[in-house]
Amino acid sequence: MTSPDFDVDTFLRRPLTACLATNGPTVRPVWFLWEEGAFWVLTGPWARLFDRVRADPGVALVVDECDLATGLVRQVIARGGAELLPFDVERGRRKLVRYLGADEERWDERFVHYLYDDPAQRGTVWLRLTPVSLVAHDLSYAVAP
């Protein structure tokens, strides 16, 4: 069902919110970075996500958009095992810039701290989902005049 002009990489580079599901089930909205064929999500011991993934790494993630005015409806569904990896500042900056813009001085301080605090002390890590399954659907339709 994927239309030939639906470029999944371009779609996933947009600052959309994904829904990440863990065993339980628990579903939460997340900001993500699509890079190196994987979804990168910031987490740490302050979040239930961290403990859930350590206990059971099986996750599913959905990124979608629905614009009723234009009829644009697209979705990407990914499944696989998540890994918890050390946080690196440059990847963190790339992720935050896509949602908050390039001017760090305009960011809420909570986000700035991720880049300048010691990740080991804070416990900040990456959740990396390299999909075993990645399905894209373009369900767009023509809007009646």
KETISE-449254 format. One line per field, with one value per residue: residue number from 1; residue in one letter; x, y, z of N, C-alpha, C in turn. Coordinates in nm, 3 decimals. Atoms other than C-alpha are relative to their C-alpha. Last residue first. Layout:
BEGIN
num	NUM_...
residuo	A_...
n.east	X_...
n.north	Y_...
n.up	Z_...
ca.east	X_...
ca.north	Y_...
ca.up	Z_...
c.east	X_...
c.north	Y_...
c.up	Z_...
END
This chain:
BEGIN
num	145_144_143_142_141_140_139_138_137_136_135_134_133_132_131_130_129_128_127_126_125_124_123_122_121_120_119_118_117_116_115_114_113_112_111_110_109_108_107_106_105_104_103_102_101_100_99_98_97_96_95_94_93_92_91_90_89_88_87_86_85_84_83_82_81_80_79_78_77_76_75_74_73_72_71_70_69_68_67_66_65_64_63_62_61_60_59_58_57_56_55_54_53_52_51_50_49_48_47_46_45_44_43_42_41_40_39_38_37_36_35_34_33_32_31_30_29_28_27_26_25_24_23_22_21_20_19_18_17_16_15_14_13_12_11_10_9_8_7_6_5_4_3_2_1
residuo	P_A_V_A_Y_S_L_D_H_A_V_L_S_V_P_T_L_R_L_W_V_T_G_R_Q_A_P_D_D_Y_L_Y_H_V_F_R_E_D_W_R_E_E_D_A_G_L_Y_R_V_L_K_R_R_G_R_E_V_D_F_P_L_L_E_A_G_G_R_A_I_V_Q_R_V_L_G_T_A_L_D_C_E_D_V_V_L_A_V_G_P_D_A_R_V_R_D_F_L_R_A_W_P_G_T_L_V_W_F_A_G_E_E_W_L_F_W_V_P_R_V_T_P_G_N_T_A_L_C_A_T_L_P_R_R_L_F_T_D_V_D_F_D_P_S_T_M
n.east	0.005_0.105_0.102_0.038_0.120_0.054_0.144_0.056_0.127_0.046_0.108_0.033_0.112_0.001_0.118_-0.033_0.083_-0.012_0.071_0.081_-0.041_0.056_0.053_0.145_0.058_-0.021_0.101_-0.074_-0.020_-0.112_-0.123_-0.037_-0.072_-0.140_-0.062_0.001_-0.121_0.031_0.051_0.146_0.036_0.011_-0.043_-0.146_-0.069_-0.003_0.127_0.111_0.010_0.069_0.140_0.073_0.020_0.102_0.128_0.026_0.051_-0.103_0.042_-0.050_-0.139_-0.036_-0.125_-0.068_-0.057_-0.130_-0.003_-0.126_0.010_-0.111_-0.046_-0.115_-0.001_-0.130_0.013_-0.063_0.023_0.133_0.045_0.134_0.057_0.107_-0.007_0.081_0.001_0.059_0.078_0.092_-0.037_0.047_0.068_-0.099_-0.084_0.079_0.014_-0.133_-0.046_0.041_0.117_0.113_0.064_-0.088_0.066_-0.071_0.088_-0.075_0.066_0.052_0.099_-0.069_-0.138_-0.013_-0.090_-0.098_-0.076_-0.143_-0.051_-0.035_-0.024_-0.007_-0.071_0.076_0.080_-0.080_0.069_-0.084_0.054_0.029_-0.002_0.128_0.016_0.081_-0.089_-0.051_0.110_0.038_-0.109_0.002_-0.140_-0.009_-0.060_-0.138_-0.002_-0.084_0.081
n.north	-0.147_-0.052_-0.071_-0.128_0.003_-0.131_0.021_-0.130_-0.006_-0.135_-0.002_-0.141_-0.020_0.130_0.082_0.034_0.103_0.014_0.119_0.011_0.100_-0.014_0.128_-0.013_-0.039_0.110_0.105_0.126_0.076_-0.053_-0.016_0.129_0.083_-0.041_0.063_0.146_0.047_0.018_0.127_-0.008_-0.102_0.061_-0.096_-0.003_-0.101_-0.128_-0.035_0.025_-0.107_-0.115_0.032_0.015_-0.133_-0.069_0.058_-0.047_-0.137_-0.087_-0.126_-0.125_-0.030_-0.119_0.007_-0.125_-0.004_0.061_0.095_0.072_0.086_0.094_0.061_0.090_0.097_0.065_0.142_0.034_-0.107_0.013_-0.137_0.001_-0.134_-0.021_-0.142_-0.049_-0.146_-0.041_-0.123_-0.001_-0.094_0.065_0.125_0.090_0.051_0.092_0.128_0.056_0.060_0.141_0.034_-0.079_0.065_0.016_0.048_-0.031_-0.066_-0.033_-0.104_0.029_0.107_0.127_-0.012_0.111_-0.033_0.097_-0.062_-0.029_-0.082_-0.137_-0.081_-0.141_-0.094_-0.043_0.108_0.104_0.096_0.116_0.071_0.142_0.075_0.057_-0.001_-0.112_-0.110_0.023_-0.006_-0.142_-0.072_0.028_0.020_-0.014_-0.130_-0.013_-0.064_-0.119_-0.121
n.up	-0.002_0.086_-0.076_0.059_0.082_0.037_0.007_0.039_0.073_0.029_0.099_0.025_0.092_0.067_0.028_0.138_0.062_0.146_0.039_0.121_0.099_0.135_0.044_0.018_-0.129_-0.094_0.022_0.016_-0.124_-0.077_0.078_0.061_-0.097_0.003_0.117_-0.018_-0.068_-0.141_-0.052_-0.004_-0.099_-0.133_-0.102_-0.015_0.078_-0.070_-0.066_0.092_0.100_-0.057_-0.030_0.127_0.059_-0.078_0.045_0.138_0.008_0.056_0.061_-0.058_0.035_-0.076_-0.076_-0.033_-0.133_-0.020_-0.111_-0.019_-0.117_-0.001_-0.124_0.019_-0.109_-0.016_0.026_0.128_0.098_0.059_0.025_0.057_0.017_0.098_0.035_0.110_0.010_0.128_0.010_0.114_0.105_0.123_-0.034_-0.061_0.109_0.083_-0.069_-0.026_0.125_-0.004_0.081_-0.049_-0.114_-0.115_-0.120_-0.123_-0.097_-0.122_-0.078_-0.134_0.007_0.016_0.045_0.095_0.109_0.046_0.107_-0.012_0.110_-0.035_0.119_-0.035_0.087_-0.116_-0.053_-0.065_-0.085_-0.028_-0.115_0.016_-0.125_-0.040_-0.146_-0.046_-0.040_-0.135_-0.098_-0.009_-0.067_-0.144_-0.039_-0.146_-0.033_0.048_0.131_0.000_0.000
ca.east	-1.435_-1.406_-1.072_-0.870_-0.727_-0.404_-0.349_0.026_0.151_0.502_0.605_0.935_1.001_1.325_1.359_1.678_1.533_1.794_1.709_1.978_2.103_2.090_2.183_2.221_2.568_2.678_2.519_2.725_2.513_2.570_2.361_2.075_2.077_1.980_1.654_1.537_1.648_1.370_1.534_1.568_1.939_1.988_1.915_1.905_1.535_1.340_1.224_1.498_1.756_1.684_1.769_2.083_2.200_2.147_2.343_2.626_2.601_2.643_2.436_2.550_2.325_2.000_1.890_1.539_1.426_1.202_0.894_0.839_0.518_0.533_0.217_0.069_-0.264_-0.280_-0.643_-0.570_-0.802_-0.815_-0.440_-0.333_0.026_0.191_0.493_0.433_0.678_0.675_0.893_1.052_1.338_1.178_1.309_1.564_1.302_1.051_1.308_1.409_1.054_0.948_1.150_1.386_1.635_1.710_1.564_1.642_1.494_1.693_1.506_1.732_1.840_2.155_1.946_1.581_1.581_1.293_1.052_0.829_0.459_0.393_0.226_0.239_0.133_0.263_0.533_0.650_0.481_0.637_0.414_0.608_0.602_0.691_0.992_1.047_1.338_1.099_0.903_1.220_1.345_1.006_0.983_0.619_0.627_0.580_0.272_0.299_0.000
ca.north	2.032_1.666_1.583_1.325_1.051_0.969_0.620_0.620_0.321_0.240_-0.084_-0.133_-0.473_-0.574_-0.207_-0.072_0.083_0.272_0.395_0.645_0.709_0.980_0.855_1.205_1.138_0.943_1.200_1.482_1.790_2.009_1.856_1.713_2.032_2.240_2.047_2.128_2.488_2.553_2.636_2.990_3.014_2.686_2.861_2.580_2.498_2.316_1.994_1.928_2.101_1.860_1.549_1.692_1.816_1.474_1.312_1.554_1.500_1.124_0.911_0.557_0.283_0.115_-0.127_-0.176_-0.498_-0.471_-0.320_-0.016_0.132_0.427_0.620_0.854_1.037_1.354_1.431_1.804_1.947_1.620_1.624_1.297_1.224_0.914_0.777_0.444_0.254_-0.104_-0.244_-0.571_-0.490_-0.655_-0.583_-0.321_-0.173_-0.140_0.008_0.288_0.356_0.419_0.741_0.891_0.611_0.751_0.825_0.991_0.820_0.719_0.545_0.344_0.319_0.524_0.816_0.881_1.103_1.077_1.276_1.048_0.986_0.698_0.359_0.095_-0.262_-0.414_-0.468_-0.140_0.093_0.405_0.668_0.901_1.280_1.447_1.672_1.564_1.330_1.033_1.160_1.223_0.870_0.717_0.878_0.833_0.895_0.527_0.489_0.235_0.000
ca.up	-0.292_-0.189_-0.032_-0.223_-0.005_0.170_0.311_0.251_0.446_0.565_0.734_0.917_1.076_1.248_1.330_1.485_1.799_1.996_2.347_2.424_2.774_3.039_3.385_3.532_3.669_3.361_3.127_3.285_3.231_2.924_2.647_2.850_3.058_2.755_2.730_3.083_3.034_2.780_2.451_2.314_2.393_2.208_1.877_1.618_1.645_1.918_1.751_1.491_1.709_1.994_1.794_1.638_1.981_2.136_1.852_1.928_2.304_2.311_2.546_2.614_2.475_2.584_2.314_2.179_2.015_1.713_1.558_1.338_1.197_0.958_0.884_0.628_0.593_0.381_0.302_0.271_0.538_0.731_0.791_0.951_1.038_1.171_1.350_1.523_1.744_1.869_2.144_2.262_2.502_2.806_3.158_3.048_2.816_3.098_3.335_3.096_2.978_3.338_3.320_3.582_3.512_3.166_2.824_2.491_2.186_1.876_1.592_1.364_1.000_1.066_1.191_1.266_1.577_1.817_2.027_2.227_2.297_2.536_2.515_2.787_2.729_2.950_2.695_2.551_2.303_2.155_1.997_1.769_1.754_1.427_1.372_1.010_0.934_0.941_0.639_0.437_0.516_0.431_0.088_-0.015_-0.393_-0.489_-0.268_0.011_0.000
c.east	-0.119_-0.003_-0.101_-0.114_-0.026_-0.120_-0.073_-0.148_-0.031_-0.128_-0.046_-0.100_-0.027_-0.108_0.033_-0.109_0.044_-0.086_0.012_-0.074_-0.087_0.059_-0.060_-0.064_-0.152_-0.065_0.016_-0.102_0.081_0.020_0.120_0.134_0.041_0.082_0.148_0.072_0.006_0.124_-0.036_-0.062_-0.151_-0.040_-0.023_0.048_0.148_0.065_-0.002_-0.135_-0.120_-0.016_-0.075_-0.147_-0.080_-0.030_-0.115_-0.129_-0.033_-0.063_0.121_-0.045_0.045_0.150_0.016_0.127_0.076_0.042_0.140_-0.013_0.128_-0.010_0.118_0.044_0.114_-0.001_0.131_-0.018_0.057_-0.028_-0.133_-0.046_-0.135_-0.036_-0.108_0.025_-0.081_-0.009_-0.061_-0.088_-0.094_0.025_-0.043_-0.062_0.110_0.084_-0.077_-0.011_0.133_0.047_-0.033_-0.130_-0.117_-0.077_0.102_-0.080_0.080_-0.091_0.079_-0.070_-0.060_-0.096_0.061_0.138_0.008_0.090_0.108_0.047_0.148_0.045_0.029_0.035_-0.001_-0.149_-0.073_-0.094_0.099_-0.072_0.080_-0.069_-0.035_0.017_-0.140_-0.018_-0.078_0.099_0.054_-0.110_-0.034_0.109_0.006_0.143_0.010_0.067_0.143_0.002_0.085
c.north	0.055_0.152_0.055_0.061_0.141_-0.016_0.128_-0.025_0.145_-0.007_0.144_0.002_0.150_0.004_-0.134_-0.097_-0.013_-0.116_-0.003_-0.133_0.015_-0.104_0.003_-0.134_0.004_0.031_-0.117_-0.113_-0.125_-0.066_0.037_0.010_-0.135_-0.089_0.033_-0.070_-0.151_-0.062_0.011_-0.126_0.014_0.100_-0.056_0.090_0.007_0.113_0.143_0.035_-0.024_0.115_0.123_-0.030_-0.012_0.138_0.067_-0.057_0.041_0.135_0.072_0.122_0.130_0.022_0.130_-0.029_0.128_0.005_-0.056_-0.092_-0.083_-0.076_-0.092_-0.054_-0.098_-0.090_-0.077_-0.148_-0.036_0.105_-0.009_0.144_-0.016_0.147_0.021_0.150_0.038_0.152_0.013_0.125_0.005_0.097_-0.078_-0.136_-0.091_-0.062_-0.101_-0.140_-0.073_-0.074_-0.149_-0.041_0.077_-0.058_-0.011_-0.052_0.020_0.083_0.017_0.123_-0.038_-0.119_-0.140_0.015_-0.125_0.061_-0.100_0.083_0.031_0.076_0.141_0.075_0.140_0.002_0.049_-0.108_-0.102_-0.089_-0.127_-0.051_-0.144_-0.071_-0.043_-0.006_0.122_0.106_-0.010_0.019_0.148_0.076_-0.012_-0.036_0.024_0.132_0.024_0.061_0.127
c.up	0.076_0.008_-0.099_0.081_-0.054_-0.094_-0.039_-0.024_-0.032_-0.082_-0.016_-0.115_-0.011_-0.107_-0.066_-0.043_-0.146_-0.045_-0.152_0.000_-0.124_-0.094_-0.139_-0.038_-0.010_0.135_0.097_-0.017_-0.031_0.137_0.087_-0.072_-0.057_0.093_-0.010_-0.116_0.018_0.065_0.147_0.059_0.014_0.108_0.141_0.114_0.038_-0.079_0.053_0.061_-0.092_-0.099_0.049_0.025_-0.131_-0.056_0.076_-0.056_-0.143_-0.032_-0.058_-0.080_0.064_-0.018_0.077_0.079_0.022_0.145_0.013_0.120_0.008_0.132_-0.027_0.136_-0.029_0.124_0.012_-0.038_-0.138_-0.106_-0.074_-0.011_-0.067_-0.010_-0.105_-0.015_-0.123_0.002_-0.139_0.000_-0.121_-0.115_-0.124_0.032_0.055_-0.110_-0.083_0.062_0.019_-0.124_0.013_-0.071_0.060_0.117_0.114_0.120_0.128_0.090_0.129_0.057_0.133_0.000_-0.006_-0.063_-0.087_-0.106_-0.039_-0.117_0.025_-0.124_0.045_-0.127_0.059_-0.028_0.123_0.049_0.053_0.099_0.013_0.126_-0.031_0.134_0.043_0.151_0.048_0.045_0.142_0.104_0.016_0.073_0.152_0.040_0.151_0.040_-0.043_-0.139_0.000
END
